[in-house]
């Protein structure tokens, strides 16, 4: 194996490992869409009566601002 072949193989392995690490850490981050989806699931789990009072309270606060 020549020097350049070994160097190319080393650079390819390091680049691949770096890419995998970056993908792993990127997927661990919580995204804003995840928070919105969790909030919607929480609201959907509320009973209609509880949801109505929550929506009414938020609408009243919006009108004051």
Gaussian input, Z-matrix of N, CA and C with variables (Angstrom, degrees):
# hf/3-21g

backbone

0 1
 N
 C     1     B1
 C     2     B2     1     A1
 N     3     B3     2     A2     1     D1
 C     4     B4     3     A3     2     D2
 C     5     B5     4     A4     3     D3
 N     6     B6     5     A5     4     D4
 C     7     B7     6     A6     5     D5
 C     8     B8     7     A7     6     D6
 N     9     B9     8     A8     7     D7
 C    10    B10     9     A9     8     D8
 C    11    B11    10    A10     9     D9
 N    12    B12    11    A11    10    D10
 C    13    B13    12    A12    11    D11
 C    14    B14    13    A13    12    D12
 N    15    B15    14    A14    13    D13
 C    16    B16    15    A15    14    D14
 C    17    B17    16    A16    15    D15
 N    18    B18    17    A17    16    D16
 C    19    B19    18    A18    17    D17
 C    20    B20    19    A19    18    D18
 N    21    B21    20    A20    19    D19
 C    22    B22    21    A21    20    D20
 C    23    B23    22    A22    21    D21
 N    24    B24    23    A23    22    D22
 C    25    B25    24    A24    23    D23
 C    26    B26    25    A25    24    D24
 N    27    B27    26    A26    25    D25
 C    28    B28    27    A27    26    D26
 C    29    B29    28    A28    27    D27
 N    30    B30    29    A29    28    D28
 C    31    B31    30    A30    29    D29
 C    32    B32    31    A31    30    D30
 N    33    B33    32    A32    31    D31
 C    34    B34    33    A33    32    D32
 C    35    B35    34    A34    33    D33
 N    36    B36    35    A35    34    D34
 C    37    B37    36    A36    35    D35
 C    38    B38    37    A37    36    D36
 N    39    B39    38    A38    37    D37
 C    40    B40    39    A39    38    D38
 C    41    B41    40    A40    39    D39
 N    42    B42    41    A41    40    D40
 C    43    B43    42    A42    41    D41
 C    44    B44    43    A43    42    D42
 N    45    B45    44    A44    43    D43
 C    46    B46    45    A45    44    D44
 C    47    B47    46    A46    45    D45
 N    48    B48    47    A47    46    D46
 C    49    B49    48    A48    47    D47
 C    50    B50    49    A49    48    D48
 N    51    B51    50    A50    49    D49
 C    52    B52    51    A51    50    D50
 C    53    B53    52    A52    51    D51
 N    54    B54    53    A53    52    D52
 C    55    B55    54    A54    53    D53
 C    56    B56    55    A55    54    D54
 N    57    B57    56    A56    55    D55
 C    58    B58    57    A57    56    D56
 C    59    B59    58    A58    57    D57
 N    60    B60    59    A59    58    D58
 C    61    B61    60    A60    59    D59
 C    62    B62    61    A61    60    D60
 N    63    B63    62    A62    61    D61
 C    64    B64    63    A63    62    D62
 C    65    B65    64    A64    63    D63
 N    66    B66    65    A65    64    D64
 C    67    B67    66    A66    65    D65
 C    68    B68    67    A67    66    D66
 N    69    B69    68    A68    67    D67
 C    70    B70    69    A69    68    D68
 C    71    B71    70    A70    69    D69
 N    72    B72    71    A71    70    D70
 C    73    B73    72    A72    71    D71
 C    74    B74    73    A73    72    D72
 N    75    B75    74    A74    73    D73
 C    76    B76    75    A75    74    D74
 C    77    B77    76    A76    75    D75
 N    78    B78    77    A77    76    D76
 C    79    B79    78    A78    77    D77
 C    80    B80    79    A79    78    D78
 N    81    B81    80    A80    79    D79
 C    82    B82    81    A81    80    D80
 C    83    B83    82    A82    81    D81
 N    84    B84    83    A83    82    D82
 C    85    B85    84    A84    83    D83
 C    86    B86    85    A85    84    D84
 N    87    B87    86    A86    85    D85
 C    88    B88    87    A87    86    D86
 C    89    B89    88    A88    87    D87
 N    90    B90    89    A89    88    D88
 C    91    B91    90    A90    89    D89
 C    92    B92    91    A91    90    D90
 N    93    B93    92    A92    91    D91
 C    94    B94    93    A93    92    D92
 C    95    B95    94    A94    93    D93
 N    96    B96    95    A95    94    D94
 C    97    B97    96    A96    95    D95
 C    98    B98    97    A97    96    D96
 N    99    B99    98    A98    97    D97
 C   100   B100    99    A99    98    D98
 C   101   B101   100   A100    99    D99
 N   102   B102   101   A101   100   D100
 C   103   B103   102   A102   101   D101
 C   104   B104   103   A103   102   D102
 N   105   B105   104   A104   103   D103
 C   106   B106   105   A105   104   D104
 C   107   B107   106   A106   105   D105
 N   108   B108   107   A107   106   D106
 C   109   B109   108   A108   107   D107
 C   110   B110   109   A109   108   D108
 N   111   B111   110   A110   109   D109
 C   112   B112   111   A111   110   D110
 C   113   B113   112   A112   111   D111
 N   114   B114   113   A113   112   D112
 C   115   B115   114   A114   113   D113
 C   116   B116   115   A115   114   D114
 N   117   B117   116   A116   115   D115
 C   118   B118   117   A117   116   D116
 C   119   B119   118   A118   117   D117
 N   120   B120   119   A119   118   D118
 C   121   B121   120   A120   119   D119
 C   122   B122   121   A121   120   D120
 N   123   B123   122   A122   121   D121
 C   124   B124   123   A123   122   D122
 C   125   B125   124   A124   123   D123
 N   126   B126   125   A125   124   D124
 C   127   B127   126   A126   125   D125
 C   128   B128   127   A127   126   D126
 N   129   B129   128   A128   127   D127
 C   130   B130   129   A129   128   D128
 C   131   B131   130   A130   129   D129
 N   132   B132   131   A131   130   D130
 C   133   B133   132   A132   131   D131
 C   134   B134   133   A133   132   D132
 N   135   B135   134   A134   133   D133
 C   136   B136   135   A135   134   D134
 C   137   B137   136   A136   135   D135
 N   138   B138   137   A137   136   D136
 C   139   B139   138   A138   137   D137
 C   140   B140   139   A139   138   D138
 N   141   B141   140   A140   139   D139
 C   142   B142   141   A141   140   D140
 C   143   B143   142   A142   141   D141
 N   144   B144   143   A143   142   D142
 C   145   B145   144   A144   143   D143
 C   146   B146   145   A145   144   D144
 N   147   B147   146   A146   145   D145
 C   148   B148   147   A147   146   D146
 C   149   B149   148   A148   147   D147
 N   150   B150   149   A149   148   D148
 C   151   B151   150   A150   149   D149
 C   152   B152   151   A151   150   D150
 N   153   B153   152   A152   151   D151
 C   154   B154   153   A153   152   D152
 C   155   B155   154   A154   153   D153
 N   156   B156   155   A155   154   D154
 C   157   B157   156   A156   155   D155
 C   158   B158   157   A157   156   D156
 N   159   B159   158   A158   157   D157
 C   160   B160   159   A159   158   D158
 C   161   B161   160   A160   159   D159
 N   162   B162   161   A161   160   D160
 C   163   B163   162   A162   161   D161
 C   164   B164   163   A163   162   D162
 N   165   B165   164   A164   163   D163
 C   166   B166   165   A165   164   D164
 C   167   B167   166   A166   165   D165
 N   168   B168   167   A167   166   D166
 C   169   B169   168   A168   167   D167
 C   170   B170   169   A169   168   D168
 N   171   B171   170   A170   169   D169
 C   172   B172   171   A171   170   D170
 C   173   B173   172   A172   171   D171
 N   174   B174   173   A173   172   D172
 C   175   B175   174   A174   173   D173
 C   176   B176   175   A175   174   D174
 N   177   B177   176   A176   175   D175
 C   178   B178   177   A177   176   D176
 C   179   B179   178   A178   177   D177
 N   180   B180   179   A179   178   D178
 C   181   B181   180   A180   179   D179
 C   182   B182   181   A181   180   D180
 N   183   B183   182   A182   181   D181
 C   184   B184   183   A183   182   D182
 C   185   B185   184   A184   183   D183
 N   186   B186   185   A185   184   D184
 C   187   B187   186   A186   185   D185
 C   188   B188   187   A187   186   D186
 N   189   B189   188   A188   187   D187
 C   190   B190   189   A189   188   D188
 C   191   B191   190   A190   189   D189
 N   192   B192   191   A191   190   D190
 C   193   B193   192   A192   191   D191
 C   194   B194   193   A193   192   D192

   B1=1.4518
   B2=1.5369
   B3=1.2999
   B4=1.4613
   B5=1.5228
   B6=1.3062
   B7=1.4600
   B8=1.5263
   B9=1.3381
   B10=1.4647
   B11=1.5244
   B12=1.3140
   B13=1.4634
   B14=1.5281
   B15=1.3140
   B16=1.4614
   B17=1.5151
   B18=1.3361
   B19=1.4609
   B20=1.5255
   B21=1.3277
   B22=1.4662
   B23=1.5283
   B24=1.3262
   B25=1.4648
   B26=1.5306
   B27=1.3313
   B28=1.4629
   B29=1.5278
   B30=1.3251
   B31=1.4666
   B32=1.5266
   B33=1.3343
   B34=1.4651
   B35=1.5275
   B36=1.3211
   B37=1.4673
   B38=1.5319
   B39=1.3239
   B40=1.4658
   B41=1.5282
   B42=1.3242
   B43=1.4691
   B44=1.5242
   B45=1.3230
   B46=1.4628
   B47=1.5192
   B48=1.3347
   B49=1.4635
   B50=1.5287
   B51=1.3248
   B52=1.4622
   B53=1.5221
   B54=1.3187
   B55=1.4635
   B56=1.5271
   B57=1.3185
   B58=1.4672
   B59=1.5331
   B60=1.3196
   B61=1.4649
   B62=1.5239
   B63=1.3323
   B64=1.4653
   B65=1.5227
   B66=1.3175
   B67=1.4651
   B68=1.5278
   B69=1.3273
   B70=1.4642
   B71=1.5305
   B72=1.3289
   B73=1.4646
   B74=1.5214
   B75=1.3180
   B76=1.4607
   B77=1.5222
   B78=1.3151
   B79=1.4643
   B80=1.5248
   B81=1.3165
   B82=1.4664
   B83=1.5156
   B84=1.3089
   B85=1.4662
   B86=1.5200
   B87=1.3107
   B88=1.4558
   B89=1.5174
   B90=1.2802
   B91=1.4597
   B92=1.5261
   B93=1.3105
   B94=1.4701
   B95=1.5206
   B96=1.3335
   B97=1.4625
   B98=1.5237
   B99=1.3443
   B100=1.4628
   B101=1.5245
   B102=1.3151
   B103=1.4607
   B104=1.5150
   B105=1.3294
   B106=1.4648
   B107=1.5200
   B108=1.3211
   B109=1.4648
   B110=1.5260
   B111=1.3333
   B112=1.4659
   B113=1.5239
   B114=1.3258
   B115=1.4635
   B116=1.5221
   B117=1.3127
   B118=1.4714
   B119=1.5216
   B120=1.3422
   B121=1.4676
   B122=1.5230
   B123=1.3248
   B124=1.4647
   B125=1.5276
   B126=1.3064
   B127=1.4685
   B128=1.5246
   B129=1.3352
   B130=1.4616
   B131=1.5240
   B132=1.3348
   B133=1.4623
   B134=1.5252
   B135=1.3229
   B136=1.4642
   B137=1.5261
   B138=1.3095
   B139=1.4591
   B140=1.5257
   B141=1.3309
   B142=1.4745
   B143=1.5302
   B144=1.3436
   B145=1.4597
   B146=1.5271
   B147=1.3158
   B148=1.4646
   B149=1.5200
   B150=1.3078
   B151=1.4590
   B152=1.5241
   B153=1.3319
   B154=1.4611
   B155=1.5303
   B156=1.3249
   B157=1.4664
   B158=1.5204
   B159=1.3101
   B160=1.4643
   B161=1.5189
   B162=1.3145
   B163=1.4630
   B164=1.5178
   B165=1.3310
   B166=1.4678
   B167=1.5309
   B168=1.3274
   B169=1.4631
   B170=1.5255
   B171=1.3281
   B172=1.4612
   B173=1.5203
   B174=1.3109
   B175=1.4613
   B176=1.5246
   B177=1.3243
   B178=1.4641
   B179=1.5216
   B180=1.3240
   B181=1.4644
   B182=1.5167
   B183=1.3255
   B184=1.4603
   B185=1.5228
   B186=1.3100
   B187=1.4667
   B188=1.5276
   B189=1.3419
   B190=1.4662
   B191=1.5247
   B192=1.3074
   B193=1.4801
   B194=1.4553
   A1=107.48
   A2=115.43
   A3=119.74
   A4=110.48
   A5=114.59
   A6=120.99
   A7=111.07
   A8=116.42
   A9=120.00
   A10=112.09
   A11=117.40
   A12=120.23
   A13=110.19
   A14=116.69
   A15=121.10
   A16=111.86
   A17=116.31
   A18=120.68
   A19=110.84
   A20=116.13
   A21=120.11
   A22=110.96
   A23=117.20
   A24=120.87
   A25=110.46
   A26=116.90
   A27=121.01
   A28=111.04
   A29=116.69
   A30=120.81
   A31=110.60
   A32=117.30
   A33=120.84
   A34=110.97
   A35=117.02
   A36=120.75
   A37=110.51
   A38=116.88
   A39=120.32
   A40=110.35
   A41=117.27
   A42=120.45
   A43=111.14
   A44=117.09
   A45=120.82
   A46=112.01
   A47=116.14
   A48=119.79
   A49=110.72
   A50=116.83
   A51=120.70
   A52=110.96
   A53=116.45
   A54=120.54
   A55=111.16
   A56=117.33
   A57=120.50
   A58=111.63
   A59=117.11
   A60=120.59
   A61=110.52
   A62=116.59
   A63=119.90
   A64=111.24
   A65=118.22
   A66=121.67
   A67=110.06
   A68=116.77
   A69=120.91
   A70=110.90
   A71=117.23
   A72=120.15
   A73=112.00
   A74=118.09
   A75=120.78
   A76=110.87
   A77=117.71
   A78=120.92
   A79=112.19
   A80=118.12
   A81=120.92
   A82=112.00
   A83=118.16
   A84=121.26
   A85=110.43
   A86=115.56
   A87=120.71
   A88=107.69
   A89=115.63
   A90=120.10
   A91=109.69
   A92=116.26
   A93=121.30
   A94=110.43
   A95=116.86
   A96=119.91
   A97=111.37
   A98=116.80
   A99=120.05
   A100=110.53
   A101=116.75
   A102=120.48
   A103=112.13
   A104=116.02
   A105=120.29
   A106=110.04
   A107=117.00
   A108=120.64
   A109=110.55
   A110=117.41
   A111=120.38
   A112=111.06
   A113=117.15
   A114=120.76
   A115=110.77
   A116=117.13
   A117=120.19
   A118=111.35
   A119=117.15
   A120=119.65
   A121=110.14
   A122=116.82
   A123=120.63
   A124=110.65
   A125=117.40
   A126=121.15
   A127=110.27
   A128=116.98
   A129=119.84
   A130=111.80
   A131=117.34
   A132=120.68
   A133=112.08
   A134=117.62
   A135=120.25
   A136=110.56
   A137=114.93
   A138=119.16
   A139=108.51
   A140=117.50
   A141=119.45
   A142=112.90
   A143=117.16
   A144=119.62
   A145=110.80
   A146=116.61
   A147=120.24
   A148=110.77
   A149=116.32
   A150=120.41
   A151=110.31
   A152=116.90
   A153=120.65
   A154=111.00
   A155=117.40
   A156=119.08
   A157=111.11
   A158=117.25
   A159=120.58
   A160=111.09
   A161=116.80
   A162=121.15
   A163=109.91
   A164=116.85
   A165=120.74
   A166=110.76
   A167=116.69
   A168=120.82
   A169=110.41
   A170=118.24
   A171=121.23
   A172=111.46
   A173=117.89
   A174=120.20
   A175=110.94
   A176=117.90
   A177=121.09
   A178=110.54
   A179=117.10
   A180=120.62
   A181=110.75
   A182=117.56
   A183=120.78
   A184=110.90
   A185=116.99
   A186=120.33
   A187=111.74
   A188=116.40
   A189=119.81
   A190=111.85
   A191=117.66
   A192=120.58
   A193=111.20
   D1=129.37
   D2=-178.42
   D3=-79.17
   D4=169.05
   D5=-179.02
   D6=-61.78
   D7=-44.32
   D8=-177.05
   D9=-68.87
   D10=-34.06
   D11=177.23
   D12=-65.49
   D13=-43.77
   D14=177.93
   D15=-64.68
   D16=-41.34
   D17=178.40
   D18=-63.51
   D19=-44.18
   D20=178.51
   D21=-62.37
   D22=-43.04
   D23=179.34
   D24=-63.19
   D25=-41.76
   D26=179.15
   D27=-62.86
   D28=-46.29
   D29=179.94
   D30=-63.94
   D31=-39.32
   D32=179.28
   D33=-64.29
   D34=-41.89
   D35=-179.38
   D36=-67.29
   D37=-44.00
   D38=179.52
   D39=-64.72
   D40=-41.49
   D41=179.10
   D42=-64.25
   D43=-43.49
   D44=178.61
   D45=-62.83
   D46=-42.84
   D47=179.25
   D48=-65.17
   D49=-40.44
   D50=178.26
   D51=-62.99
   D52=-42.11
   D53=178.52
   D54=-62.24
   D55=-44.20
   D56=178.82
   D57=-63.02
   D58=-40.18
   D59=178.91
   D60=-65.39
   D61=-42.10
   D62=179.01
   D63=-63.92
   D64=-40.62
   D65=178.19
   D66=-64.59
   D67=-42.02
   D68=179.70
   D69=-60.52
   D70=-48.72
   D71=-178.51
   D72=-69.62
   D73=-32.04
   D74=178.26
   D75=-67.52
   D76=-37.56
   D77=-179.36
   D78=-73.67
   D79=-18.55
   D80=178.76
   D81=-78.23
   D82=-23.96
   D83=-178.06
   D84=-67.24
   D85=139.09
   D86=176.34
   D87=-82.39
   D88=131.16
   D89=-179.52
   D90=-99.51
   D91=158.56
   D92=-179.47
   D93=-61.81
   D94=-33.80
   D95=179.44
   D96=-63.73
   D97=-34.85
   D98=177.78
   D99=-64.25
   D100=-41.38
   D101=178.68
   D102=-65.03
   D103=-39.69
   D104=178.35
   D105=-65.65
   D106=-41.98
   D107=179.44
   D108=-64.37
   D109=-40.75
   D110=177.44
   D111=-63.65
   D112=-41.04
   D113=178.54
   D114=-62.91
   D115=-43.97
   D116=-179.99
   D117=-64.61
   D118=-39.13
   D119=176.96
   D120=-63.74
   D121=-39.16
   D122=179.44
   D123=-65.23
   D124=-44.80
   D125=178.84
   D126=-64.32
   D127=-41.63
   D128=179.92
   D129=-64.87
   D130=-26.94
   D131=-179.42
   D132=-77.87
   D133=-16.74
   D134=179.38
   D135=-71.05
   D136=152.26
   D137=174.77
   D138=-69.27
   D139=158.44
   D140=179.77
   D141=-57.88
   D142=-35.30
   D143=179.99
   D144=-67.18
   D145=-44.73
   D146=179.57
   D147=-66.57
   D148=-38.58
   D149=179.07
   D150=-64.92
   D151=-39.26
   D152=-178.53
   D153=-64.31
   D154=-43.86
   D155=179.82
   D156=-67.40
   D157=-36.09
   D158=178.32
   D159=-65.89
   D160=-44.53
   D161=179.40
   D162=-66.37
   D163=-41.31
   D164=179.80
   D165=-62.72
   D166=-43.23
   D167=-179.71
   D168=-64.02
   D169=-42.40
   D170=179.37
   D171=-66.88
   D172=-38.56
   D173=178.56
   D174=-65.92
   D175=-37.08
   D176=177.89
   D177=-64.12
   D178=-40.64
   D179=178.74
   D180=-66.70
   D181=-36.44
   D182=178.90
   D183=-64.58
   D184=-37.01
   D185=-178.17
   D186=-68.91
   D187=-31.31
   D188=-179.60
   D189=-72.06
   D190=-27.82
   D191=-176.17
   D192=-84.77

